[in-house]
Amino acid sequence: MRRMNGMAWKTPAGVLILGASLLLAAPPATKPAAPKGYESQTAVLAAIQSGELKLINVFEPVPESVSVTPDVEYGKGGGESLKLDLYQPKRLEGKAPGLILIHGGAWKGGRRTDYRYYCVRLAERGYVVATISYRLVKTATFPAAVQDAKCAVRWLRANAEKYHVDPNRIGVMGGSAGGHLAMMVGYSPDVPELEGDGGNQGVSSRVQAVVNFYGPTDLTTPFARNNGVVSDFIGKPYAEAADQYRLASPLTHLTAGDPPTLILHGTIDNVVPIDQADALDKRLAELKVPHEYVRLEGWPHAMDLSEEVNRYCLWHIERFLDKYLKAPDKPPA
């Protein structure tokens, strides 16, 4: 981790940047111009250090319009209590769409509070939002994290009446490793070995929308086969468990009829290569799955921690979710 001007940029996990006094920037009503990128991550870090590149404030206070219920148990994972924090708009008319947010951290780090910023923003827009913890590799390898994320969807659907959620309008969103898990939830609803037994068995884990920030899509490619982070996640090297690498790849599970997907990825990402997002975009197009691809030139992993990039990404996220989750009369899960 490199610290500069009271901030920290955590590049391998791509999850955390801290700042002291920056304001939560509201996305404009009209589409903003794509933010101008940089030649390298080194140039990005220099721009942060010089003050040219401003960062979002992940500690912005929760507004009066949003209520927070922390430390809610949503299931069990290998005997471990699985927790989430729930963010709800205080004024709800009828049933709201639900969202499950999944933090990144290379499947070995990060915290659910890392996504507090998005929870606040999306709850303000009328969503019931849960940010979850899940089993990390020090506790359990694949498919534990996938099973936990699916368990969270089942919990939200099973408790939809209690929390004023429409069980037929649930989306999932994550970044980096969390983006991978979000896609796994979205694209593998009928794979028994990925469901787990953490709770609410018999309830569907299907979702109606997926938002993927720079998550890996194919763990069978050379980038992933030779990556120690990926082999730690699977628990074995590729040569010993090629079938598990394939099972853990979102692209493997994609079929026509899978949920609409929003992809957000930077072209100079040196953690998850841009060709992972390119491959997903291509496959979604082939299958005619509704999707949008925000391919940001000159931006690295964790690009949305830039204030300007975040504003641009939020414009796309909010409109994507409004289109696919706020529309009435969604088909049953």
C-alpha positions in Angstrom: 0.0 0.0 0.0 1.2 3.4 -0.9 0.2 6.4 1.2 0.1 10.0 -0.1 -1.4 13.2 1.2 -3.4 11.3 3.9 -4.8 8.8 1.4 -4.1 5.2 0.6 -4.4 3.4 -2.8 -4.6 -0.3 -2.3 -3.8 -1.7 -5.7 -3.7 -5.5 -5.5 -7.2 -5.8 -4.0 -8.4 -2.7 -5.7 -10.8 -1.9 -2.9 -9.8 0.9 -0.6 -9.0 4.5 -0.9 -9.3 6.7 2.1 -9.7 10.5 2.1 -10.3 13.1 4.7 -12.5 15.8 3.4 -13.8 15.1 -0.1 -17.5 15.4 -0.8 -19.9 12.8 -2.2 -20.4 14.0 -5.7 -23.9 13.6 -7.2 -24.0 12.2 -10.7 -25.3 14.8 -13.1 -28.7 14.5 -14.8 -27.2 14.5 -18.3 -24.5 12.0 -19.3 -21.1 13.3 -18.4 -18.2 13.1 -20.7 -15.9 10.1 -20.2 -13.0 11.2 -17.9 -9.7 11.6 -19.6 -7.4 8.7 -18.6 -3.7 8.2 -18.0 -0.8 6.4 -19.7 0.0 4.1 -16.7 -0.9 3.4 -13.1 2.3 5.2 -12.2 0.8 8.3 -13.8 -2.4 7.9 -11.9 -0.6 7.6 -8.6 1.4 10.8 -9.4 -1.9 12.6 -10.2 -3.2 11.6 -6.8 -0.1 12.8 -5.1 -0.1 16.1 -6.9 -3.8 16.7 -6.1 -4.8 16.7 -9.8 -6.9 13.6 -9.3 -9.4 13.8 -6.5 -10.8 10.8 -4.7 -14.2 10.0 -3.3 -14.8 10.1 0.5 -15.8 6.6 1.6 -16.6 8.0 5.1 -19.4 10.4 4.0 -22.1 10.4 6.8 -25.2 8.4 6.2 -28.0 10.9 5.3 -31.2 11.2 7.4 -33.2 9.6 4.5 -31.4 6.2 4.9 -31.5 3.8 7.8 -28.8 1.3 8.5 -29.1 -2.1 10.2 -25.6 -3.6 10.8 -24.5 -7.1 11.6 -27.5 -9.0 10.3 -26.9 -12.7 10.0 -27.9 -14.0 6.6 -26.7 -17.6 6.9 -23.9 -20.0 8.0 -20.8 -20.9 6.0 -19.1 -24.0 7.3 -20.4 -23.2 10.7 -19.3 -19.5 10.5 -21.9 -16.8 10.9 -22.3 -14.8 7.7 -23.2 -11.1 8.2 -24.4 -8.2 6.2 -25.3 -4.6 6.7 -28.6 -3.4 5.4 -29.3 0.0 4.0 -32.9 1.1 3.5 -34.6 4.2 2.3 -36.8 5.5 5.2 -39.7 6.5 2.9 -40.8 3.5 0.8 -43.9 3.4 -1.2 -44.7 -0.2 -2.0 -42.0 -2.7 -2.6 -38.5 -1.7 -3.5 -35.9 -3.4 -5.7 -33.2 -5.2 -3.7 -29.4 -5.2 -4.2 -26.6 -7.4 -2.9 -23.2 -5.7 -2.9 -20.0 -7.8 -2.8 -16.7 -6.3 -1.9 -13.4 -7.1 -3.5 -10.0 -8.0 -2.0 -8.6 -10.9 -4.1 -11.0 -13.3 -2.3 -8.6 -13.0 0.7 -9.3 -9.5 2.1 -11.6 -6.6 2.1 -14.6 -5.8 4.3 -18.3 -5.3 3.6 -18.0 -1.7 4.9 -15.8 -1.0 1.8 -19.1 -0.7 -0.1 -20.8 1.7 2.3 -20.4 4.5 -0.2 -22.5 2.7 -2.9 -25.0 1.4 -0.3 -25.7 5.0 0.8 -26.0 6.3 -2.8 -28.2 3.5 -4.0 -30.5 3.5 -0.9 -31.0 7.2 -1.5 -32.3 6.2 -5.0 -34.9 3.9 -3.5 -33.1 0.5 -3.3 -32.9 -1.8 -0.3 -29.2 -2.6 -0.3 -27.2 -5.3 1.6 -23.4 -5.3 1.6 -22.1 -8.7 2.6 -19.2 -10.5 4.2 -18.3 -13.9 2.9 -15.8 -16.6 3.6 -12.3 -15.6 2.5 -9.6 -18.1 1.4 -8.0 -18.2 4.8 -11.2 -19.8 6.0 -12.4 -21.7 2.9 -11.5 -22.0 -0.8 -13.8 -22.1 -3.9 -16.7 -22.6 -4.0 -17.3 -21.2 -0.5 -17.4 -17.5 -1.4 -19.8 -18.2 -4.3 -22.1 -20.2 -2.1 -22.1 -17.5 0.5 -23.0 -14.8 -2.1 -25.9 -17.0 -3.3 -27.0 -17.6 0.3 -27.3 -13.8 0.7 -29.6 -13.6 -2.3 -31.7 -16.4 -0.9 -31.9 -14.6 2.4 -33.0 -11.3 0.9 -35.7 -13.1 -1.2 -36.9 -15.1 1.8 -37.1 -11.9 3.9 -38.5 -9.8 1.1 -41.8 -9.1 2.9 -40.1 -8.1 6.1 -37.8 -5.6 4.4 -40.3 -4.3 1.7 -38.4 -5.8 -1.2 -39.9 -7.1 -4.4 -38.5 -10.7 -4.6 -38.7 -10.6 -8.4 -36.4 -7.5 -8.7 -33.1 -8.3 -7.1 -29.7 -7.4 -8.5 -26.1 -8.0 -7.5 -23.0 -5.8 -7.8 -19.4 -6.2 -7.0 -15.8 -5.1 -7.8 -12.7 -7.1 -8.6 -13.1 -10.4 -6.7 -16.6 -9.1 -5.8 -17.3 -8.6 -9.5 -16.4 -12.1 -10.1 -18.7 -13.3 -7.4 -21.5 -11.1 -8.7 -21.2 -12.7 -12.1 -21.1 -16.2 -10.6 -24.3 -15.5 -8.8 -25.9 -14.1 -11.9 -24.9 -16.8 -14.4 -25.0 -20.0 -12.4 -28.4 -20.2 -10.7 -28.9 -23.9 -11.5 -25.6 -25.4 -10.5 -26.2 -27.4 -7.4 -22.6 -27.6 -6.2 -22.4 -23.8 -6.1 -25.5 -23.2 -4.0 -24.2 -24.5 -0.7 -26.3 -25.1 2.4 -25.9 -21.9 4.3 -29.6 -21.2 4.7 -33.0 -20.8 3.1 -32.7 -23.9 1.0 -35.4 -24.1 -1.6 -35.5 -20.3 -2.2 -34.2 -19.2 -5.6 -30.8 -17.5 -5.8 -31.6 -16.0 -9.3 -31.1 -12.3 -9.8 -32.5 -9.9 -12.4 -29.4 -7.7 -13.0 -25.6 -7.9 -12.6 -23.1 -5.0 -12.2 -19.5 -6.1 -12.7 -16.6 -3.7 -11.8 -13.4 -5.1 -13.3 -14.0 -8.7 -12.2 -12.2 -11.7 -13.8 -14.4 -13.6 -16.2 -12.4 -16.6 -17.3 -10.0 -18.3 -14.8 -8.8 -20.8 -17.5 -6.8 -18.1 -19.4 -3.0 -17.7 -19.0 -3.4 -14.6 -16.8 -5.4 -16.6 -14.3 -3.7 -20.0 -14.6 -0.4 -18.5 -13.5 -1.8 -16.1 -10.9 -1.1 -17.0 -7.3 -4.2 -15.1 -6.1 -6.3 -17.3 -8.3 -4.6 -20.6 -7.3 -5.1 -19.6 -3.6 -8.8 -19.0 -4.3 -9.2 -22.4 -6.0 -7.0 -24.1 -3.5 -4.9 -25.9 -6.1 -2.7 -25.0 -9.2 -4.4 -25.2 -12.6 -2.5 -28.4 -13.6 -4.2 -30.2 -10.7 -7.7 -28.7 -10.9 -8.5 -27.5 -14.4 -12.1 -28.5 -14.0 -12.4 -26.3 -10.9 -10.9 -23.3 -12.7 -13.5 -23.8 -15.4 -16.3 -24.2 -12.8 -15.2 -20.9 -11.2 -15.3 -19.0 -14.5 -18.4 -16.8 -15.1 -18.0 -17.2 -18.9 -18.4 -21.0 -18.5 -21.9 -20.5 -17.2 -23.3 -17.8 -19.5 -26.4 -18.8 -21.4 -29.1 -16.9 -23.4 -31.6 -15.6 -20.9 -29.1 -14.7 -18.2 -29.6 -11.3 -16.4 -28.8 -8.0 -18.0 -25.2 -7.0 -17.2 -23.3 -3.8 -16.8 -19.5 -4.1 -17.3 -17.2 -1.3 -16.0 -13.5 -1.8 -16.6 -10.4 0.3 -17.3 -8.0 -0.3 -20.2 -4.7 0.0 -18.1 -5.9 -2.4 -15.4 -2.8 -4.4 -14.4 -4.7 -6.6 -11.9 -7.5 -7.9 -14.1 -6.6 -7.4 -17.8 -9.1 -5.6 -19.9 -9.4 -8.6 -22.3 -11.3 -10.3 -19.5 -14.1 -7.7 -19.9 -13.7 -7.7 -23.7 -14.4 -11.5 -23.7 -17.4 -11.0 -21.5 -18.8 -8.3 -23.8 -18.3 -10.5 -26.8 -20.0 -13.5 -25.3 -23.0 -11.5 -24.0 -23.4 -10.1 -27.5 -23.3 -13.5 -29.0 -26.0 -14.8 -26.7 -28.0 -11.6 -27.1 -28.1 -11.0 -23.4 -28.9 -7.3 -22.8 -25.7 -5.5 -21.6 -23.8 -2.3 -21.5 -20.0 -2.0 -21.5 -18.3 1.0 -20.0 -14.7 0.6 -21.3 -12.7 3.5 -19.8 -9.5 4.4 -21.7 -6.5 5.0 -19.5 -7.9 3.9 -16.1 -6.6 1.2 -13.8 -8.1 -1.2 -11.3 -10.2 0.5 -8.7 -10.8 3.3 -11.1 -14.1 4.2 -9.6 -12.3 5.6 -6.5 -11.5 8.6 -8.6 -14.2 11.2 -8.0 -14.5 12.0 -11.7 -14.7 8.3 -12.7 -17.1 7.5 -9.9 -19.5 10.2 -11.1 -19.3 8.8 -14.6 -19.8 5.2 -13.5 -22.7 6.1 -11.1 -24.5 7.8 -14.0 -24.3 4.4 -15.9 -25.1 2.3 -12.8 -28.1 4.2 -11.7 -29.7 4.3 -15.1 -28.9 0.6 -15.8 -30.4 -0.5 -12.5 -33.4 1.8 -12.9 -34.0 0.3 -16.3 -33.8 -3.4 -15.3 -34.9 -3.4 -11.7 -37.3 -0.5 -11.2 -39.5 -1.4 -14.2 -42.8 -2.9 -12.9 -44.2 -6.4 -13.7 -40.9 -8.3 -13.7 -41.3 -12.0 -14.3 -41.1 -14.3 -11.3 -37.7 -15.6 -10.3 
